[in-house]
Amino acid sequence: MPGARLRDLSGAVEKQTALVVGLISGSQFFNHAFLVLLPPILPILSRDFQVSIGLLGLALGAQALVNTAFQLPFGYLADHYDRTITLGLSSVLGAVGALVTAFATSFPELVLGQVVLGLGVAGHHPAHYPLLTDATSDDTRGRAFGVYNFGGSLGFATPPVVITAILAVPGFTWRHGVGLIGAVGLLYAVVVTALVGWRVDDAITAPNVEASASGTPLRERVASELRGLVAEPGILAVALLTLFSSTANWGVTTYAVVFLTDVYGVSLGVANLTLTGIFVVGAGAILLGGYLTDRFSGGYILVASFGGFTLLVAVVAANVVPAVLAVGLFLLLGAVRSMAGPARDQLTERLAAHGTVAKSFAIVTIGIMLGSTVAPPVFGYLIQRVGVQVTFFAVAAVGLATTALALLVLTRFVDGHAGVGAA
């Protein structure tokens, strides 16, 4: 059965589930915090480095591009060699990238920091998910994924609050805020790598397949990986589904503030507070999504989440409710969209073939990253051409396409895999 363990993990699962879930959720927190260091301070960076917002967008694009490109290499490392090394390398590089960003004295150095950061963050899903999968039992995995994604949502919500608080202190700048997050992240990287290496059973940290023979030519190994990729249409379908959902989600995340200020006339402060609230409410909803994924069918949760997202975006785009209610609907939107995370993770894990859990999550993460890369420029262009209100109807249309694709994926792949549709 896909996703079955190649070794007996029963003892390690019972004894170390809480330890692994806690450590890896903390790692997810910092990796997600690293991803949103720059958006809260783009106007300040534009002034300090004498560059346009567009060029700063290229720096973020470079981060996303590197992040996407190194998903599969990190997945190969975790699947075939060592998960602890993958976790440590990823965690340290992400924190170092944040510190390089904080100490950058020129725009090229800022880009370098983002590239290093993107390289580090690229390894966190390929390292995290195999550890979580092998440290949890089938009937608790959805909740474990929920706790894990809860940590990630808090990570997204933290930098705006921390950096804003530090900027309010006389004599402090954005560098202190970014540097603080990077320094604490580096400390945690050392601690989590040491604890996973010393305290977590080898049955959990070792790869699910034998290490590749050193004499095998690189070309043959690459060809083998590509053949394996094509042989997993279910994972490719989930990655495509994730691309659509990520595009819609990042459309809301990127332009929610613009929408609220331009269409509903709320103040910038309230709009920014609403954006933070979207992530905070979403963090709690992820835990609920994990529980529901274990209790009911993960497929039902996916369809309900995507369908609810589509409906809520369409309602706020129609501008038929008062501003106060619109803010509340955005918060509800943050909850509804976040509930899909644990169900998507469960679907990915159960469709993964033997020994390919890390690679499978790397492929799905590529969909996430491509969506986060595509959404800002595409929807930004639409805002310039047709306005923010019509653009949000376009976001709703992507949400509707995501819902339809989810139904197709579940019908095509879930029914053919026992246990995928139900926890």
C-alpha positions as CSV (number, residue, x, y, z in Angstrom):
1,M,0.0,0.0,0.0
2,P,1.4,3.5,-0.9
3,G,2.9,5.2,2.1
4,A,3.5,2.0,4.0
5,R,6.6,1.9,6.2
6,L,9.5,-0.3,5.1
7,R,10.4,-1.0,8.7
8,D,8.7,-1.5,12.0
9,L,8.1,1.9,13.6
10,S,5.5,1.0,16.3
11,G,7.8,1.5,19.2
12,A,9.3,4.7,18.0
13,V,5.9,6.1,17.0
14,E,4.4,5.6,20.5
15,K,7.4,7.0,22.4
16,Q,8.5,10.0,20.2
17,T,5.4,11.4,18.5
18,A,5.1,14.4,20.7
19,L,8.8,15.2,20.6
20,V,9.1,15.0,16.8
21,V,5.8,16.9,16.2
22,G,6.9,19.7,18.6
23,L,10.4,20.1,17.2
24,I,9.4,20.0,13.6
25,S,6.5,22.4,14.2
26,G,8.9,24.9,15.7
27,S,11.1,24.5,12.6
28,Q,8.1,25.2,10.4
29,F,7.4,28.4,12.4
30,F,10.9,29.8,11.7
31,N,10.9,28.8,8.0
32,H,7.6,30.5,7.4
33,A,8.7,33.6,9.3
34,F,11.8,33.8,7.0
35,L,9.5,33.8,4.0
36,V,7.7,37.0,4.9
37,L,10.6,39.1,6.3
38,L,10.5,41.7,3.5
39,P,6.8,42.4,2.7
40,P,6.2,44.4,5.9
41,I,9.1,46.7,5.2
42,L,9.1,47.1,1.4
43,P,8.6,50.9,1.5
44,I,11.5,51.3,3.9
45,L,13.7,49.1,1.9
46,S,12.9,51.1,-1.3
47,R,14.0,54.2,0.4
48,D,17.1,52.8,2.1
49,F,18.5,51.0,-1.0
50,Q,17.2,53.6,-3.5
51,V,15.4,51.0,-5.6
52,S,11.9,50.6,-6.8
53,I,9.2,48.3,-5.3
54,G,9.5,46.4,-8.6
55,L,13.2,45.6,-8.0
56,L,12.4,44.5,-4.5
57,G,9.8,42.2,-6.0
58,L,12.6,40.6,-8.1
59,A,14.5,39.9,-4.8
60,L,11.4,38.1,-3.5
61,G,11.1,36.4,-6.9
62,A,14.7,35.2,-6.7
63,Q,14.0,33.7,-3.3
64,A,10.9,31.9,-4.6
65,L,12.8,30.6,-7.7
66,V,15.7,29.1,-5.7
67,N,13.2,27.7,-3.2
68,T,11.3,25.9,-6.0
69,A,14.5,24.7,-7.8
70,F,15.9,23.0,-4.8
71,Q,12.8,21.1,-3.6
72,L,13.7,17.9,-5.4
73,P,17.4,17.9,-4.6
74,F,16.6,18.2,-0.9
75,G,13.9,15.6,-1.3
76,Y,16.4,13.2,-2.8
77,L,18.8,13.9,0.0
78,A,16.1,13.1,2.7
79,D,14.8,10.0,0.9
80,H,18.2,8.5,0.0
81,Y,20.7,9.6,2.6
82,D,19.8,11.3,5.9
83,R,16.8,13.3,7.2
84,T,18.8,14.9,10.1
85,I,21.4,16.3,7.7
86,T,18.6,17.6,5.4
87,L,16.9,19.3,8.4
88,G,20.1,20.8,9.8
89,L,21.4,22.1,6.4
90,S,18.0,23.6,5.6
91,S,17.5,25.2,9.0
92,V,21.0,26.8,9.2
93,L,21.0,28.1,5.7
94,G,17.5,29.7,6.1
95,A,18.7,31.5,9.3
96,V,22.0,32.6,7.7
97,G,20.1,34.0,4.7
98,A,18.0,36.1,7.2
99,L,21.1,37.4,8.8
100,V,22.7,38.3,5.5
101,T,19.5,40.2,4.6
102,A,19.7,42.1,7.9
103,F,23.3,43.1,7.4
104,A,23.0,43.9,3.7
105,T,24.5,47.3,2.8
106,S,23.5,47.2,-0.9
107,F,20.8,45.9,-3.1
108,P,22.9,43.0,-4.5
109,E,23.7,41.9,-1.0
110,L,20.0,42.0,-0.2
111,V,19.3,39.7,-3.1
112,L,22.1,37.4,-2.0
113,G,20.5,37.2,1.4
114,Q,17.2,36.2,-0.1
115,V,18.8,33.6,-2.4
116,V,20.5,32.0,0.6
117,L,17.3,32.2,2.5
118,G,15.4,30.6,-0.3
119,L,17.9,27.8,-0.6
120,G,17.6,27.0,3.1
121,V,13.8,27.2,3.2
122,A,13.7,24.8,0.1
123,G,14.7,21.9,2.4
124,H,12.2,22.3,5.2
125,H,9.2,20.4,3.7
126,P,11.4,17.5,2.3
127,A,13.0,17.1,5.7
128,H,9.9,17.8,7.9
129,Y,7.2,15.6,6.3
130,P,9.1,12.2,6.3
131,L,9.9,12.8,10.0
132,L,6.3,13.6,10.8
133,T,5.0,10.7,8.8
134,D,7.3,8.1,10.4
135,A,6.8,9.5,13.9
136,T,3.0,9.3,13.8
137,S,0.3,6.6,13.5
138,D,-2.4,6.6,10.9
139,D,-5.1,7.7,13.3
140,T,-3.1,10.7,14.6
141,R,-1.4,12.0,11.5
142,G,-4.0,14.5,10.5
143,R,-3.8,16.2,13.9
144,A,0.0,16.1,13.7
145,F,-0.1,17.8,10.3
146,G,-2.6,20.3,11.9
147,V,-0.2,21.2,14.7
148,Y,2.6,21.4,12.2
149,N,0.7,23.8,10.0
150,F,-0.4,25.8,13.0
151,G,3.3,26.5,13.7
152,G,3.7,27.6,10.1
153,S,0.7,30.0,10.3
154,L,2.1,31.6,13.4
155,G,5.4,32.0,11.6
156,F,3.7,33.9,8.8
157,A,2.0,36.2,11.4
158,T,5.1,36.9,13.5
159,P,7.4,39.1,11.4
160,P,5.0,42.0,10.8
161,V,4.3,42.2,14.6
162,V,7.9,41.8,15.7
163,I,9.4,44.3,13.1
164,T,6.7,46.8,13.8
165,A,7.3,46.7,17.5
166,I,11.0,47.0,17.1
167,L,10.6,50.0,14.7
168,A,8.7,51.7,17.5
169,V,11.8,51.6,19.7
170,P,13.9,54.8,19.3
171,G,17.2,54.1,17.6
172,F,16.1,50.7,16.2
173,T,15.6,49.9,12.5
174,W,14.3,47.1,10.4
175,R,17.7,45.5,10.5
176,H,17.3,44.9,14.2
177,G,14.0,43.2,13.6
178,V,15.1,41.0,10.8
179,G,18.4,40.2,12.6
180,L,16.6,39.2,15.7
181,I,14.4,36.7,13.9
182,G,17.5,35.4,12.0
183,A,19.6,35.0,15.2
184,V,16.8,33.2,17.1
185,G,16.2,31.1,14.1
186,L,19.8,30.1,13.9
187,L,19.9,29.2,17.6
188,Y,16.8,27.0,17.1
189,A,18.4,25.4,14.0
190,V,21.3,24.2,16.1
191,V,19.0,23.0,18.9
192,V,16.5,21.2,16.7
193,T,19.2,19.5,14.7
194,A,21.0,18.3,17.8
195,L,17.8,17.0,19.5
196,V,16.7,15.2,16.4
197,G,20.1,13.7,15.9
198,W,20.5,12.6,19.6
199,R,17.0,12.0,20.9
200,V,15.0,10.7,17.9
201,D,15.2,7.1,17.0
202,D,17.1,6.1,13.9
203,A,14.0,4.3,12.7
204,I,12.5,7.7,12.2
205,T,15.4,9.7,11.0
206,A,16.9,7.2,8.6
207,P,15.7,7.2,4.9
208,N,13.1,4.7,3.8
209,V,15.4,3.3,1.0
210,E,18.9,2.2,0.8
211,A,21.5,4.9,-0.1
212,S,22.3,5.0,-3.8
213,A,25.4,3.1,-4.9
214,S,28.3,5.5,-5.1
215,G,29.3,4.0,-8.5
216,T,26.0,4.8,-10.2
217,P,26.5,7.6,-12.8
218,L,24.7,10.9,-12.0
219,R,22.9,10.8,-15.3
220,E,21.3,7.4,-14.5
221,R,20.3,8.5,-11.1
222,V,18.6,11.6,-12.5
223,A,16.9,9.6,-15.2
224,S,15.7,7.1,-12.5
225,E,14.2,10.0,-10.5
226,L,12.4,11.4,-13.5
227,R,10.9,8.0,-14.3
228,G,9.8,7.7,-10.8
229,L,8.2,11.2,-11.0
230,V,6.2,10.3,-14.1
231,A,5.2,7.0,-12.4
232,E,3.3,8.9,-9.7
233,P,0.5,10.7,-11.5
234,G,-1.4,11.0,-8.2
235,I,1.3,13.2,-6.7
236,L,1.5,15.3,-9.8
237,A,-2.2,15.8,-9.7
238,V,-2.0,16.9,-6.0
239,A,0.9,19.3,-7.0
240,L,-1.3,20.8,-9.7
241,L,-4.2,21.2,-7.3
242,T,-1.8,22.9,-4.9
243,L,-0.6,25.2,-7.6
244,F,-4.2,26.4,-8.2
245,S,-5.0,26.7,-4.5
246,S,-1.7,28.5,-3.7
247,T,-2.3,31.0,-6.5
248,A,-5.7,31.9,-5.1
249,N,-4.5,32.0,-1.5
250,W,-1.6,34.3,-2.3
251,G,-3.8,36.5,-4.4
252,V,-5.8,37.2,-1.2
253,T,-2.7,37.4,1.0
254,T,-0.9,39.8,-1.2
255,Y,-3.7,42.2,-2.0
256,A,-6.1,42.0,0.9
257,V,-4.8,45.3,2.3
258,V,-5.2,47.0,-1.1
259,F,-8.7,45.6,-1.5
260,L,-9.9,46.7,2.0
261,T,-8.5,50.2,1.6
262,D,-9.6,50.8,-2.0
263,V,-13.0,49.1,-2.1
264,Y,-14.2,49.4,1.5
265,G,-12.3,52.5,2.5
266,V,-10.9,51.1,5.8
267,S,-7.7,52.6,7.2
268,L,-4.3,51.2,6.4
269,G,-3.8,50.2,10.1
270,V,-7.1,48.3,10.2
271,A,-6.3,46.6,6.9
272,N,-2.9,45.5,8.1
273,L,-4.4,44.2,11.4
274,T,-6.9,42.3,9.3
275,L,-4.1,40.6,7.4
276,T,-2.4,39.6,10.6
277,G,-5.8,38.3,11.8
278,I,-6.2,36.2,8.7
279,F,-3.1,34.2,9.7
280,V,-3.9,34.0,13.4
281,V,-7.4,32.8,12.8
282,G,-6.1,30.5,10.1
283,A,-3.6,29.0,12.6
284,G,-6.5,27.9,14.9
285,A,-8.5,26.6,12.0
286,I,-5.6,24.4,10.9
287,L,-5.9,22.5,14.2
288,L,-9.6,22.1,13.5
289,G,-8.8,20.9,10.0
290,G,-6.4,18.3,11.4
291,Y,-9.1,17.0,13.8
292,L,-11.7,16.8,11.0
293,T,-9.2,15.1,8.7
294,D,-8.7,12.4,11.3
295,R,-12.4,12.2,12.1
296,F,-13.9,12.3,8.6
297,S,-12.8,12.0,5.0
298,G,-9.9,14.3,4.1
299,G,-11.4,14.6,0.6
300,Y,-14.6,16.2,2.1
301,I,-12.5,18.7,4.0
302,L,-10.6,19.7,0.8
303,V,-13.7,20.3,-1.3
304,A,-15.5,22.2,1.6
305,S,-12.5,24.4,2.2
306,F,-11.9,25.3,-1.5
307,G,-15.7,25.8,-2.1
308,G,-16.0,28.0,1.0
309,F,-13.0,30.0,0.0
310,T,-14.5,30.7,-3.5
311,L,-17.9,31.8,-2.0
312,L,-16.4,34.1,0.6
313,V,-14.0,35.8,-2.0
314,A,-17.0,36.3,-4.3
315,V,-19.1,37.9,-1.6
316,V,-16.4,40.4,-0.5
317,A,-15.6,41.2,-4.1
318,A,-19.2,42.0,-4.8
319,N,-19.0,44.9,-2.2
320,V,-22.5,44.1,-0.9
321,V,-21.7,44.2,2.8
322,P,-20.6,46.9,5.2
323,A,-16.9,47.4,5.8
324,V,-17.1,45.9,9.3
325,L,-18.7,42.8,8.0
326,A,-16.1,42.6,5.2
327,V,-13.3,42.6,7.8
328,G,-15.1,39.7,9.5
329,L,-15.5,37.8,6.3
330,F,-11.8,38.1,5.6
331,L,-11.1,36.6,9.0
332,L,-13.5,33.8,8.2
333,L,-11.8,33.4,4.9
334,G,-8.5,32.9,6.7
335,A,-10.1,30.1,8.7
336,V,-11.8,28.3,5.8
337,R,-8.8,28.3,3.5
338,S,-6.5,27.0,6.2
339,M,-8.6,23.9,7.0
340,A,-7.4,22.3,3.7
341,G,-3.8,22.0,4.8
342,P,-3.9,18.8,6.9
343,A,-6.2,17.1,4.4
344,R,-3.8,18.0,1.6
345,D,-0.9,16.6,3.6
346,Q,-2.7,13.4,4.4
347,L,-3.6,12.9,0.7
348,T,0.0,13.5,-0.3
349,E,1.4,11.0,2.2
350,R,-1.0,8.3,1.3
351,L,-0.5,8.6,-2.4
352,A,3.3,8.6,-2.1
353,A,5.0,5.4,-3.2
354,H,7.4,3.4,-1.1
355,G,10.4,5.4,-0.1
356,T,9.4,8.6,-1.8
357,V,7.6,10.6,1.0
358,A,10.2,13.4,1.0
359,K,10.3,13.6,-2.8
360,S,6.5,13.6,-3.0
361,F,6.1,16.4,-0.5
362,A,8.9,18.3,-2.4
363,I,6.9,18.0,-5.6
364,V,3.7,19.2,-3.9
365,T,5.7,22.1,-2.3
366,I,6.8,23.1,-5.8
367,G,3.1,23.7,-6.6
368,I,2.9,25.9,-3.5
369,M,5.9,27.9,-4.4
370,L,4.9,28.3,-8.1
371,G,1.5,29.6,-6.9
372,S,3.3,32.1,-4.6
373,T,5.5,33.2,-7.5
374,V,2.7,33.6,-10.0
375,A,0.0,35.3,-7.9
376,P,1.6,38.7,-7.0
377,P,2.6,39.7,-10.6
378,V,-0.4,38.3,-12.3
379,F,-3.0,39.7,-10.0
380,G,-1.0,42.9,-9.6
381,Y,-1.1,43.4,-13.4
382,L,-4.9,42.8,-13.3
383,I,-5.3,45.4,-10.6
384,Q,-3.5,48.0,-12.8
385,R,-5.6,47.0,-15.9
386,V,-9.1,46.4,-14.5
387,G,-9.1,47.4,-10.8
388,V,-8.9,45.5,-7.5
389,Q,-12.6,44.6,-7.3
390,V,-12.6,42.8,-10.7
391,T,-9.3,41.2,-9.7
392,F,-10.8,39.6,-6.7
393,F,-13.5,38.1,-8.8
394,A,-10.6,36.6,-10.8
395,V,-9.3,35.2,-7.5
396,A,-12.7,33.7,-6.9
397,A,-12.6,32.2,-10.4
398,V,-9.3,30.5,-9.6
399,G,-10.9,29.2,-6.3
400,L,-13.8,27.8,-8.3
401,A,-11.3,26.0,-10.7
402,T,-9.5,24.7,-7.6
403,T,-12.7,23.2,-6.2
404,A,-13.5,21.5,-9.5
405,L,-10.0,20.2,-9.8
406,A,-10.2,18.8,-6.2
407,L,-13.3,16.9,-7.1
408,L,-11.5,15.5,-10.2
409,V,-8.4,14.5,-8.3
410,L,-10.4,12.8,-5.5
411,T,-12.6,10.9,-8.0
412,R,-9.6,9.8,-10.1
413,F,-7.0,8.9,-7.5
414,V,-8.6,8.6,-4.1
415,D,-11.1,5.9,-4.9
416,G,-8.3,3.7,-6.2
417,H,-6.3,3.9,-3.0
418,A,-7.8,2.3,0.1
419,G,-7.8,4.6,3.1
420,V,-7.0,7.8,1.2
421,G,-10.4,9.2,1.5
422,A,-11.0,8.3,5.1
423,A,-8.9,8.7,8.1
